[in-house]
Amino acid sequence: MKKYIISSYIPNADIDVDFYNSLVSMGEHVDAELIIANCKENYKGDLESLLQYSLDEELADVVQKGSLKLNNNLTLTDYRPSINVIDPLSGLAVDSAATAFGNMIVAFPRHRFKSIARSLKQSNMPRGVWCTGTVSEPYYKPTKSGQAMKGYHVKGALIVEVKDDKFFSIRQLQFDGKGFYDLDTYYTPKGHKKVKGAIVGLTLGDIHPPFINPEVMDHTLDFIKKHKPGNVIMHDVFDASSISHHVIGKHITKSIIKRTIGSLRDELSMTAYVMQRLADSSKGSNFHVVKSNHDDHLDRYLDEFRFKEDYLNLELAVELTAKYITYGRRGAGHILEYALKKFRRLNNVKFYGRGDSLLLAGYEVLNHGDHGANGARGTPKSFGAAFGGKSVTGHGHTPEITAFGNSVCGTMTYLSVPYTNDSGLSGWMNTHTIIYSNGTISQYHII
């Protein structure tokens, strides 16, 4: 396996020597090649004057000019967006380049990730575009957008593990002023050390138990067992295919669901089993269930009394309805908990309502991502703006790190499920988000 640590520098900007030396320290520890790519010059004279700019000989040795192919599916590109723009990956130019050249790494002084949909007929994976972060101090034009994004400047890098000509993995590294984390190891200019409790939060991709990919599940369980995150955040733990309002009047579809998924009781039992497996994977971790849109399907099913003609689910539905009425206004946040605990103990699993909040190292982790401001639909950009980048959400299954720095997780399912159009496009990925104790984050892709 070949490993690279990739960051960038802004021409004529000061270099954070401590961060740079921390990257050198990591490179020596994990046997990775350090590459520093140049961002687009801020002023016309900057690139020329860089020749006179005092760079350490070490840094000069690792500077990458032009593009570099890391394997057949990944390229460090020479695409250089202006560092003063709000979103370096907006527009068709980036999408077209990724379609033509494959997965791309772009030199830019923030962390940004975008998944670009591909046809499921031609590929089982979307294209990914990653921005590097930088070893440079902030150096922006005094324009409105330049000064606005100065606050989102990220001293960071990417650790790239190239497994062969086809496969690779990428994680973000973010400097906190003294060092940075990668999984359970903390790197500084003086070296590295293992840190117990480094990962305070792991937000999983949306779970949807009937459609979960068993390989993704096994990999996730192994990760939790090994790294023991303090908190594991779970979205869409219940799919609700057995009683979804989306299949009303679709009798053939409902027949297939009954044959493959079964009744409401069967799906709740399956869901509780999946959650218990996760909860048993680390006794020292706390598990949290975010109120999600697929949970709402159960609330709606009971509220609309649709079970009155659903004889297969009638007995259980009547019991749940009685409990739902007892809960009253609290019912929407707790009926799923009651239903699942009929099948498994789930002692270290806590369920939340829509209005609840949980901050982990400054990141809000209890927004699913479907509800936005003032009744509008939620978007990654809106959550990034509202929380100043300090937010981790789910819902879309298409992972993203926005221009504000907030993270959107992917899914634990197959990249195509029965209620999506298999002949269409998909940007879905199996992606979790790691929150470190020092308030930095990294996405964790399972390929």
N, C-alpha and C positions, 0 to 999 in steps of 0.2 A: 504494500500500500504506500502510495506517495502522498505526503502531506504538505500543504501550503498554508502560510499565514499571510493574508492579503489585506493591506490597508491602502491609504492614499495620502498625498500631501497636496496642499494648496500652494502654488508657486508664490514665492516671496512672503509667505506667512511663517511665523515662528513655529518651531517644532517642540512638542512636549517631550522632552528628553526622557523623563521617567516612564512615560507610556511606551516610547520606542524601546527603551531598554527592557521593559517588562515583556514586550513582544519577542525580543531577542532571547530572554530567559525562557519563554515558553518554547521557542523554536529549538533551543538546545535540549530541552527536556523531552519533547515529543518527536524530535528529529524531523522538523518541518522547515521547509525553505521559506524565508521571509521575502515578501515582494511588496514594494511600495509603488503604487501607480500614481501618475500625476493627474490631478483634477484640471478642469479647464481654467486657464489663467483669468484672474479677476479683471485686470486692466491690460490693455494691449502691450504695455511695456514689461509686464511681469515675467513673461516667459523668457524674454531676452535677458532681463536683469537677473534671472535665476542663475545664469552662468557666473555672475559675480557674487551670488548669495552664498554665504558660508555654510556649507553642509559638511557634516562629519564624513570622513572617508567611508565609514561603515555604511552610512545611509546612501551615499553615492553608489556603493556596490549593489544595493538591493533595489534601486529605482528601476522601474519597468517603463520603457518607452514603447508605445504601440501596443498591439494586441498580442495575446499569448493563449494558445490552445492548451488547455489542461488535460482534456481527454476528448474523445469524439463527440461528447455531448455537452461540454462546458468550455466556455471561452471567456477569458478576461479581455474585454473589448477596449477599443480605443474610442468608443462613443463617449463624448465629454459634454454633458449638459452644463449650463451655467450654474454655478453654486448658489446664485441668488434667487433661483426660481423656487416656488413653494413645493411643487411636485416634479422631481426630475424624471419620473417614469410615466407622465401623462402623455396622451396623444397616440396617434397611430404609428408614429415613427418607431417607437420602442417595440410595439406589438409586431410590426412588420419585420424589424430586425431580429426579434426572437424567433419568429416563424421561419426566417431564412437561415439564421445562424445557430439556433438552438438555445440552450440555457446560457445566460450571460451574467457576468459580474461587471458592474459599472463603478468606476472611481468617483466617489461623491462623499462629502463630509457629513453624511447622516446615514443611519440604517433605514433602508426601505426595502420591502420585498413585495413583488407582484407575481401572481400566478396567472399565466395567459392560457386561456382555454384552447384545447385542440380537439379535433374530431376523434371520437371514440372508435370510429372505423379505422383510423390510421395509426392510433397510438393509445396506450393505456395511461399515459402521463401528460400533464400540461407542460408548458415551458415555464421556467422560473427565471426571474431577473432580480438580482441582489445588488444593493448598494453597500459600499465597503465600510463607511465610517472613515475617520482620518487620524493621522498623528499630529496634525497641525492645530494651532490655536485658531480661534475664530478670526476671520478676515473677510468681511463682506462689504459690498457697496452700500452707501447710505440711501438706498432706495427703500420704498415701503416693504416690498417682499423680502429684500435682503435683510433688513433689520428685523422683520417679523420672524424669519426663520433662524436668525442668529441664536435665539433662545433654544432651538432644537438641535443645535450643533452637537455631534456625537464624536467624541474621541473613541474610536472603535476600530474593529477589524473583523475579518471572517476567518474561521478555521475551516479549511477545505480538505477533506479526506477523499482522495481519488482511489477507488478500490480496483478498478480495471478500466478498460477502454470505454465502458458504458456507464458504470455506476459511480456515484460520488455522494458525499453528504456535506452539508454546510451548517455551521452554527455561528451566531453572532458573539463577539467579544466586546464588552463595553467597559471602559476605564472609569474608575470612581475617584480618581485623584491620587490614589496610592497603588492600585493594582486592578486586576480584573479576575473574574471567575470563568472557568470552563468546566462545567459539571461540578464535581466536588473538589476541584483544585484551584487554589488562588495563586496568581502569579504577580510578582513585584520585580523591580530591578535587581533585587538581591537573590531571587530564586523563586521557589514554589513550596507550597505546603498543602496537605490534605486538610479540609475543613469539614468537621461534622456539623450538619445543619446548614450547609451552604445554600441548598435549595429550599426556600420557604414555601414555594408554591409551584404546583404543576397543574396547569389547566389542560384538560384533555380535549381532543377533538370530539365533536358531537357523537354520542354513543350509539343510539338506535339499535338496541339489542337484536332484533330479528335479522338485521342486515350486517352485523358486525363482521369484519374480516378476521378470522381466527389467527392469522399470522400477526396482524396488528395488535390484537388482544394479547397474544403471548409476548410480543416484544414490549408492550406497555407494562405488563405484569413484571417482566424481568427488570425493566428500568426502575419501577417503583421499589422492588425488592432490593436492588443494588444501591440506589441513591437515597431511599427513604426520605422523600420530600416531606416537609412539615405539614403541608396541606395539599390535598388533591381536589381539584374543582371539576365537577361533572355537569355537562350540558346535555339536554335531550336524552335523559336516561330512559325515558319511556317513548316509544315510537307511536303507539296507539293505532297501528294499522288495523287491528281487529275491530275497532269501533269508530274509525275516522269518518268525519262528515264528508270527506272528499270522495267517498265511494257510495254515497247515497244514490240509489237508483241504478247503480252499476252491478247488476245481479251476477254476471259472469265473474267480474273482478272479485266480488265478495265471496263467491264460491271458491275461487283460487286461494283467497286469503284464509278462509276457514280450513282448507286442505293443507296449506303450507305453514300457517302461523297458529291457527286454532282459534279458540274462544278468547274472550277477555281474560278469563282465569288463566288460560295457558300463557298468554302474553305477559301478564303480571308475574307469573311464576318464573318465566324465562328472564324477565327483567331483574327480578330480585336475585336470581342466581348469578347473573352477570355482575351485579353490584356487590354481592357478597364476595365473589372472587376478587374483585378489586379491593374491597375493604379488608380482606384477609391477607393481602399481599404485603402489607406493612403495618405491624401493630402499633408503631410509634407515630403513624400519620393520622391526621384528621381528614375526613372525607365530607365534601360539601356538595349538595345538589342545588343547582341554579334553576329557578323557575323558568321554564322554557315554553316555546309555542306548542310543541307536541304534547306537553303535559296538559295544556289547555284543551286538547281534544277530549280528554276524559272529563274535565269539568263541563264542557259543552254537551257532551253525550248525556251526562246526568241531568244537567239543567234543562235540556230540551225533552227529557223523558223519552228519548228514542228507543230505549230498551223495552218499551211497552209492546213492541212488535218483534223484539229480538229475543225469542224464547231461549236460545242457547245461553244468553248472558243474563236472563231475567233475574234469577235468584241473587246472584252476586251484585248486580246493579241496584236492586232494591235495598240491599244492605248498605251499599256505598252511598246511595241517595239519602238514606236516613241519617247516616253519619255526616254527610255533606250539609244537610239542613241543621244538624246540631252545631256544627262548626260556624254556621252563619257566614258572615263576611270573611272569616278566616278560612273558610272551606277551600277556596281556590289555592291556598298555599299549603294545605295540609292533607287533603284527601288522598293524594298520591302516596304520601308517607304512610297513611293508615292502610291503604290497599297493599302496598309492597310488604309491609311488616306482618301481614297475614301469612306470608310465605317464608320470610327469612328474618333473622333478628336485627341485622343492620345497626348494631349498637354504636359503632363509631361513625355513623353517617348522619349528618344534619341537613334538614330540608329547609328551604327559605321561600319567602314570598317575594312578590315583585318590588315591594318598597324597602326591602332589606339591603344592608350594605356590609361589605367585608373588604377591608384594606389589608393587603399583604405587601409589605415594604413600599407602601405608598400607592399601590395599584388597586383600583376597584375591580373586583373579580365576580360580582354577582349580577352583572348585566348580561343577559343572554345575547342581545344584539338585534332583536326583532322590533322592540319598541323604542322609538326615538323621542324627540322633544315635542311636547304639546300634541300628542296623539299621532304624530307622523311616524312613518316607518323608519326604523333605525338604519344608519349607514356607518361603515367604519370611519369615514371622515368626520361625521357628526360627533361620534363618541370621542375621537381624537381631539377635536376642538373643545368639547365640553369638559374633558378631564385633563386637558393639557398633555395629552399623550400617555397619561398614567391609567390605562385601561386595558383589560384583556377580555375579549368577548368570544362568542361562538356563532352559531346560527347559519352562517352562509356556506360552510363546508369548503369554501375557497379561501385559503389562508392569505394573510396580508400583514405587512407592517406598513402603516400609512406614513405620510410625510410628517405627521406629528409624533410618530414613534410608538403609537399604540398597536397592540397585536390582535389579530383575528385568527382563531384556531381553525383547523380543518375538520376532518371527520375520522371516525374509527371504522367506518363502513367500507364496503367495496366502493370503487369510484363510480359505480353505476348501480342504482337500485331500481326496483320495479316502478316506482312512481316518477322516475325521470325519463326523459326521452333518449333512449339508447342510441339513436341515430344522430343526436345533436352534438353540441360541444360541451366540454367539461373542463373546469379549472379546479376541480376538487383534488385535495391532497390529504394524506394521513399525517396531520401536523398537530403537535402539542406546543404549549408555551411554557418555558421555564422562567420562574421569577426567583432571583437570587436575593440573599439577605441584605446586600448592599444597595438594593433598589435598581438593579439592572436586569435585563431580560434577554432571552434568546429563544428562537423557535427551534423545535426539534422535529425534523421530518423523518418519517418512516417510509422508505421506498421499497 
